[in-house]
């Protein structure tokens, strides 16, 4: 029996699950200014995966790298979710947000 695919699948699921709170906390504490950290980490993990010969570690490093890169997009999406009121806003950084008004007004009075 070959458990390699199952190990990589479970690890991928866990990595994605771990990155959700990382993005939320990063946006809350740093805003979108920390996107470049995700970029550097993503590139580093992907390069490391290219030079790793282990059949489990290499794909896991690649998954972590791609998750770091995907987190850049999610960081900016998280800011929009905060502006919509779906997530709490950091009161120390209120000036960084522009609240989005979700209510439709009737302008044909």
C-alpha positions in Angstrom: 0.0 0.0 0.0 1.2 3.5 -0.9 0.1 6.1 1.7 2.0 9.0 0.0 -1.0 10.6 -1.6 -3.1 10.3 1.6 -0.3 11.9 3.6 0.1 14.8 1.2 -3.7 15.3 1.0 -4.1 15.4 4.8 -1.1 17.7 5.2 -2.5 20.0 2.5 -5.8 20.1 4.3 -4.1 21.0 7.6 -1.8 23.6 6.0 -4.8 25.4 4.4 -6.6 25.2 7.8 -3.7 26.8 9.6 -3.3 29.6 7.1 -6.9 30.9 7.6 -6.2 32.2 11.1 -2.7 33.3 10.1 -4.2 35.6 7.4 -6.9 36.9 9.8 -4.4 37.6 12.6 -1.9 39.2 10.2 -4.5 41.5 8.7 -5.8 42.5 12.2 -2.4 43.3 13.6 -0.4 44.5 10.5 -3.0 45.2 7.8 -2.0 44.6 4.3 1.5 45.9 4.8 2.9 42.4 5.6 2.0 41.0 2.1 5.7 41.0 1.2 6.5 38.6 4.1 4.1 36.1 2.5 5.7 36.6 -0.8 9.3 36.0 0.5 8.1 33.0 2.5 6.2 31.6 -0.4 9.2 31.9 -2.8 11.5 30.4 -0.2 9.3 27.4 0.5 8.8 26.7 -3.2 12.5 26.9 -3.9 13.2 24.6 -1.0 10.7 22.2 -2.4 12.5 22.1 -5.7 15.8 21.1 -4.0 14.3 18.6 -1.6 14.6 14.9 -2.6 12.2 13.5 0.0 8.9 12.4 -1.6 6.8 13.7 1.3 8.7 16.8 2.4 9.1 18.3 -1.1 5.3 18.4 -1.9 4.5 19.6 1.6 7.0 22.5 1.2 5.4 23.3 -2.2 2.0 23.3 -0.6 3.2 25.6 2.2 4.8 27.9 -0.4 1.7 28.1 -2.6 -0.4 28.7 0.5 1.9 31.6 1.4 1.4 33.1 -2.1 -2.3 32.5 -2.0 -2.4 34.3 1.4 -1.4 37.5 -0.3 -4.7 37.6 -2.1 -6.6 36.5 1.0 -4.9 39.3 3.0 -6.4 41.9 0.7 -9.7 40.1 0.7 -9.7 40.0 4.5 -9.4 43.7 4.5 -12.5 44.0 2.4 -14.3 41.6 4.8 -13.3 43.8 7.7 -14.6 46.9 5.9 -17.9 45.1 5.3 -18.1 44.4 9.0 -17.8 40.6 8.7 -14.7 40.5 10.9 -13.6 42.8 13.8 -11.6 45.9 13.0 -8.4 46.7 14.8 -9.3 49.9 16.7 -5.7 51.0 16.5 -5.8 51.1 12.7 -9.3 52.6 12.0 -7.7 55.1 9.6 -6.7 52.1 7.3 -10.3 51.1 6.6 -13.0 52.6 4.4 -16.3 51.2 5.6 -18.4 49.8 2.7 -22.1 50.6 2.9 -24.0 47.5 2.0 -27.4 49.1 2.1 -29.1 50.1 -1.1 -30.7 53.6 -1.0 -33.8 54.5 -3.0 -32.8 57.6 -5.0 -36.0 57.9 -6.9 -37.9 59.9 -4.3 
